[in-house]
Amino acid sequence: MLTGENKSKIDKIWDAFWSGGISDPLRVIEQISFLLFIKRLDDLQTGKENQANRLGKPIKEPIFAAGQDHLRWSRFREFEAEEMFRVVSQEVFPFIKNLHGGLDTAYARHMKDAIFMIPTPSLLERVVEQISQVPMEDRDTKGDLYEYMLSKLTTAGRNGQFRTPRHIIKMMVELMQPRPDDIICDPACGTAGFLVAAGEYLRENHADLFHNEALKRHFNGKLFNGFDFDSTMLRIASMNMMLHGVENPAIEARDALSNSAGDITDAFTLILANPPFKGSLDEETVAKDLLRTVKTKKTELLFIALMLRLLKPGGRCAVIVPDGVLFGSSKAHLDLRKILVDGHKLEAMISMPSGVFRPYAGVSTGILIFTKTNSGGTDYVWFYDMQTDGFSLDDKRNPVEQNDIPDVVESWHSRALSGVEGDRTARSFLVPVQEIRNNKYDLSINRYKKMEHEELAFESPQVIIARLEVLEREIAGELAELKGLVG
């Protein structure tokens, strides 16, 4: 978790931008991302220099060539404000825009239209000094820092769709356990939070992949795939991935549900996503093959149809859905659940508390986990009633001791695969597929969970009446005494 002191430092940077004339949160985070990226390049160069000095060899693939030292963060931060502004705006920014030297990389494509928007030397000087005081060495701290900044996007209304709490993302990644040979996709990637978390999981659990040249190339290239239609988010996603050590992820400009998105099918082995649910779309703009899968305008249903199209046979998916997907009674809702249960292998439904997305949204959600088979295979569906996530469920979202997430992950990986349904009053249990079919494919946990009711013991009516009679006699006596006093 990011400390209060570091949060305060980020707040000061944010306030500096606002007082300096940049009030759009999306633009603020974009400009901060540029500066963080410039600082990170200097850190990487320093690491290469230290390694070269230890080995007594020339620097391998230096970021800054001879004569470019003044473009490094540690150098220009010492300049006077006017000179710093000139160097950053006229030299450093063009340098990072052309960092890949004309290669057709995601970073190069999305940086092409980037604009340096810091308007004055004084604002740049303040922000550079403040960013220099924020610790960026530790990978987890850097991730928490970026997550805290991204959380501020939600103040811009529509941008709230881009953020999924980092601990929920991490839980979903740990549930799915990405493999080095996976091809991972988030079809509504926003700032690439799921892709970053998957990369961190692989670093921690499969560090040996970097000793295999083919897997290393795969990691830095086609392992990570993300779609979004907002150019600013694509830039932030690309920088976010590069800041986390992924050189050339396949981050593409693509409105995943539209006719113009292109016909990508059977392409990915793992999808991790929290797609935006913005109501209904114009049917004319929706890809026709998705409408053939499920006849609807609702984005929450169309995205699941899209994921089934994108996955290779045998591919896995973990996706956050609003509760309406689980029990909605329309034909489209029923058809989609039937496709998941009978056409593929629906494996799990994890019910999350409604406060998980506060203070940005109070919607109740669940996580669906399924495998694309094209031939059915659902035998039992694993349900988990997650009640706490380590934070209070009010708008403040303060850390609390109660946290079901470790148990969710442990229970999922140790669950019985078939035959043993378990206690329906427990947090997790298995439900046979036929029972789900008999309930019109309803996937809401309350349909199957048994509630324990505490037996309450009451006194008999005779005892209660006798007690009332005693009280009545006492009241009558006291009233008679009162009359005597006033008479």
N, C-alpha and C positions, 0 to 999 in steps of 0.2 A: 504493500500500500504506500502511496505517496504521503510523505509527512506533511503536517500542517504548515511547517516552515516553507517547504517547497511549493505547496499549493499557493501560499501567500506570494511567493516570487512570481509564479505564473500569472496570478491575478494582477500583479503590478505591471507585468508586460502587457497583458490584455488592456488594462486601463490606459497605458501609455498610447496604445494604438487608437483607442476611442477618443482620448483627449487630443490626439494628433490628427484627427479627421477621418479615420477609417473605422466605420461603425458596423459594416456588414460582417457578421461573424464568419461567414465563409471566406471572405477576403482576408480577414485577420489571420485565420488559421492557415490560409495559403501562404501569406507573407512570412508568418512564423516558421512554417515548414521550409520555405526557401532558406531562411537563416540557419535553422537547425541542420539542414543539409550541408550548407557551406561550412558550418562548424565541424560536422562529422567528417567531411573530406579532409580537413586539417588534422583531425584525430587519426584518421586512417594513414595519412602520410607520415605522421609522427611514429606510428606503429611500424611502418615499413622501414623508416630510418633506424629505429632502435634494433630491429631484426637484422638489418644490413650491417650495423656496427658490431653486433654480437658475432656475426658470421665472418666479418671482415670481407664482405662482398659488396658489389654495387647494388643499389636499390632495385628490386624487381618490380617492373611495371609502375614507375612513379606516377602519382596523380598530377603533381605540379612539375613541369619541366624547368630547366635552367632559365633563370630570368623571370620566373613567375612567383617567387617567394612572397611578393607584396600582395598576392591574391589570397594568401592564407589568412584564416581568421586570427591566429595568434599574432600576425604581423599588422594587419590593417586596423585592428582594434586599438592599437597604440597611436594611430594617426589623429590629427586634429579633425574636428567634425566635418569641415568642408572637404578636406582631402579624402577622408573616409567615404563620404557620400559619393565623391567623384569616382573613386576606385571601385566601390561596390556596384554602383549603378552602371558605369560605363565599361568596366572590365570584368569584375567577378561574376556579375549576373550573365553577361554573354558567355562567359567561360562555362558556367554550369549548364546553360541551355545547349551548348554544343559539346558537352562532355563526351558523348559517344562518337564524336568525329564523323558524323554523317551516316553511321550505321542505323539500320532500321530496327531500333529497339523500342519497347513500350515507353521507356523514359524519354527517348529522343522525340517520339511522336507527340507525346502529351506536353512536353516542355516547349514545343515549337511556338505555341501561341501564348506562352507565359509572359506576364507583364510585371515589372518591378514597380510597385505602387507606393512605396514609402515616400512621402512628399517632401520632407525637409531633412537637412543634415542633423538638426538637433534631435528629431525623433529617432533617426537611425542610431545616433550615438547612444541615446538612452536605452534603446532596445538591445543593442549589441552588448552593452555593459551588463544589463540585467540578465540576458541569456547566458553570459559568461559565468554568472554566479550560480547557475543551476547545475547540479551534478548530472553528468550524462555518461559517466564511464560504465556504470553497471547496466547490463542489458535489461533487467527487470525494471529498474528505476526509470530507464528511458521509455520503456513500454508504458509504465504507469503514467509518466509525465505526458506522453502523447495522448493517452486515453483521457486524461483529465482535460487536456485542451480540446479534444474532439467532443467531449461532453458539452462544451459551451456552444456547439453548433445547434443544439436543441433550442436555444433561445430564439432561433430564427424560424420557428414554426415548422414549415415543411421539411427543414433539415433534420428534424428529430428522427426521421426514418433512417438516418445513416448510422445511428449508434446502437450497438448491442453491448450491454455491460461486459467488461472484460472477463470477469469470473464466470459468466454464463458461457461465453465463447470457449474459454479454457475447459470448462466441464464437457461441452459438446465434443471438443477435439479429443479429450481423454476417453470419452465414450467410444469414439470411432477409431482411435489408435491408427493414425495415418502411417503408411509404409513408404519406404524410400522409392519404390517403383510405382506409387500411385500417380494418377493424374487428377489433381484436385481442382474443383471449380466452385466459385460463388457467383451465380448469375446476377446478383444485385450487390456488388462488392463494396460500394461506398468507399470507405477509407482502407479497405482490405484487412479488416480486423481478423476475420476467420483465416485468411491466408497467412497472415503474420503468425498467428497462434499455431497453425499447423507446422509452419517452418520452425518455430521454437521447439515444438514437441519433437520434431525429427532431430534437431540438434542435440536435445537432451537424451533421447532414447536410441538414436541410431547414428551416433557421432562417427562411426566407422564408414558411413557412406561417403565421407569426404576423402577417404583413401582409395575409393574406386572411381576412376576417371569418368566412366560412363554415367554412374549415378550422380557424381558431382555436376556434370554438364546438365543432366536432367533436372537436378535441384535448382540450378541457376537459370533454367529455361522453361521447359514445358510442364514442369510439375505443378506450377501455380498458375491458375487461370481465373481472371475476373472480368465481369462485364459491368459497365455503367454507361449512362448516356449524358452525364454531367461532366464537362471538360475539366472543371476545377477539381472535382472529386477524383477523376482519373489521374490528374497530376499528383494530388496528395497521396493516392494509393500507390502510385509508382515510386514516389519518394519514400513513403513508409516502408515499402518492401526493400528498397535499396538501403535504407537506414538499418534494416534488420538483416542485411547481408545477402539478399537475393538479387543477383545482378540484372537479370532480364526476364522478369515474369511476363506472362502473356496477359497483360491488362489491356482490354479492348473497349473502344467506344461502340456500344451496342445496346439498343433498347430491346431487351431480351424477349419481350412478349409481342413485338410488332412484326408486321409483314416484312419489313426491311431488315430484320435482324440476321437474315441468312439462315440456311437450313443445316444447322449443326446437329448431328444425331450420333448416338452411340460413341461419344467422344471421351467420357470421363469415368474414372473408377470411384471417385468419391466427391460428393457435394455436401458442403457445409454452408448454411444460409439462414438469414433472417430477412426474407424479402419484404419490401414495403407493401403494406396493404392499404391502398388509397381508394378503396371503393370500387366503382365500376368504370370500365373503359369503353370507348367507342368500338363497337363490334367490327366496324369496317377496318380498323387499324390492327386488329389482333390477328396473329398468324393463323392461317386456316387449319393447319394440322393440329394446333392446340384446341381449336373449336371442335374438331372432329373427335378429339379425346373427351372433352367435357364442354357441353354447350352452355356457356356462361360468359358474363362480362366481368365477373368478380376476380380481382387480381389474385386473391389468396388461393383460389382454386386453379387459376391458369398457371401460376408459378409451379404448382405441384405437377401439373400436366407437362410443363416445360422440363422439369427435372427428370421425369420419366423418359422424355425424348433425349435429353442430353447424356444420360447415363449409358455406359456400356452394359450389356447383359452381365449380371454378377456385380454391378456397381452398387455402392451403398450410399445412403443419404441420411443426414440428420438436419431437419428443418424446423424452425419455429413457426407455429401457426396460431392464429387467434382461435379461441374456443369454438366459435361458430362452425369452423371446418369439421370439428369433431362430432357435432350433433345436429347441424343444420338439416332441416326437413325438406328443402327443395329437391327437385329431381337432380339438379347438377351436384349438390352436396352428396346425395345418396349415391349417384353414379360414380363419383370420384372415390368415395370410401370403398365402394364395391370393387373398383379397379385395383386399389391398393391391396385389399384383402384377398380377392379371388384371382386377380391377374398377376400379382407379384407376391412378395413375401413381406408383409407388415410385421415388424418385430417388436416394436415398443411404442408406448405413448407415455410420456412423462408430463404429469400435470404440474405446472409451476404456479406459485402464488401470484395474485394479481399485482402485488406491490413491486415485483421485480423490475418493472420499467418506470417506476416513479422516480422523480417527480414529473417525468416527461409524458407518461401515459399510464392510465390505470387499467388497461385492458388485460383480461385474463388470457393466458396463452398456454400452449403445450408444445412439446417437442415430439415430432414423429420420426421414427427411425425405420427405414425400410430398405429392402434390396430389390433391384430390378431383376426379374427372372423371365418375364413374358410367358410364364407357364404356371403361375400360382406358387404354392409352397407354404402359405401361412398355416401353421398348425396351432400354435398358441401365441397370444400377444401379451407381452410383459408390460404391466402397468406400475407406475410409481407415483405416489401421492407426496410430492415435494412441498413442504410447508414453510421451510425457512431456507435462506440462501446466504446466511452470515451477516445480513444487514437488516435493520429495522424496515418494516414494510410501509412506513409512512413517507412523506415527501422528504424528510431529512436523510433517510437511508444511512443512519449511523451504524458502525460495526457492532454486532452482537455475538454472543457466544454460540447461540443455536445456529447450526448450519448442516443442512441435509446433503450438501453437495458431495462430500467424501463418501457418504453412504450410497448415494445414487450411483457413483462410479463403481464402487466396490461391489454393490449388489448386482449391477448390470453384468459385470465380468464374471461373477460367481453364480449367476442364476441357473436354475435347472432349465435345460433346453426343451424338455417335453415331459409330459406324464405327471408331474407334481405341481398342482395348482397353488398350493400354499394357503395361508390364512388370509381370508378376504378382509379381515380387520387390520392387517399389517400394512406397513407403508408400501410394500411391493408384493405383487402376486401375479400369477399367470391366468389368463382366461382362454379357454378353448375356442377355436375359430367358429364352431357351430353355434355356440352361445352368442357370439357377436352377430352372426348371420340372423339368428332368431330375434335379435334386438334391432333389426333394420340397420345393421352395420354402425350402430351408435358406438363412438369411441370415447365418450366422456367417462371419466373415472367414477363418477357418482352412480353410474348405471350398474357398476359391478362391485364397488366397494361396500362392505357391510359395516354399518356404524355400530359401535358398542354403546349401549344405553345403560347408564347407571341406574340400578334399581333403587327407587326411593321408598322408604317406609313411612307411612302416616299413621297417626293414632286413629282409633275407631271413632265413628260418629258419636257413639254414646259417651265416650270419654270427653270429646270436645264439647258436646251439649251440656254435660254435667259441669265442666269448667265455666262455661258461659252462665249457667244458672247461679253458680257461686258469685261470679262477678256482678250479676244483676242484683243479687240480694245485698252485696256490699254497697253498690251505688244507691239502692233504695234507702238503705240505712243512713248513708251520708246525706242524702237529700232531706230526709226527715229531720236530722240533726240541724241542717242549715235553716230549715223552715222555723225551727224553734228559736234559733238565734235572732232571726229577723222579725219574728212575730211579736 
